[in-house]
Amino acid sequence: MKTKKILVVLMTILLAANGSLFAHGDEEHDEMHGVEEMMTPASIWREVREEEQELSEVIEDGKLGDVHEIAFTIRDLTKMLLKSSMGKAGVPMGILMTRVEQIGSVAELLDQYGDANDKLNTAEQFQRLQTLLNAIESQYPKTLLFEVNPENQ
């Protein structure tokens, strides 16, 4: 499991280094295709929540110039979650698609307000993002979103 996590982190770093992961706009990231195939909904969700924590810290520290990278990473990860959820039993795809679209809109606003150094509106959009992420978590089958690690049993 640790090897898989290291591989995911390395792939993310490589993609970030060439700028493809953090591109602005709505274009699809074909470069993410290989990474998507290696990640489960649970591993993607874990990454989403880690990025959410990092975004919280960045906003709290007033480093608003860094907001866009993290916001777009969360957007891209939720798109990966959507793709990895296709055909899985119990996943409310319509609701998930709507939430992912909303997260994309919030990411754009986080970028806009972060670039403008507007901490108040950035924090407000971050709260919207958290609400959307919590909604996904509450509506997603727990057996898919949270993997049980046999090593820890």
Secondary structure, 3 states (H helix, E strand, C coil): CHHHHHHHHHHHHHHHHCCCCCCCCCCCCHHHHHHHHHCCHHHHHHHHHHHHHHHHHHHHCCCHHHHHHHHHHHHHHHHHHHHHHCCCCCCCHHHHHHHHHHHHHHHHHHHHHHHCCCHHHHHHHHHHHHHHHHHHHHHCCHHHHCCCCHHHC
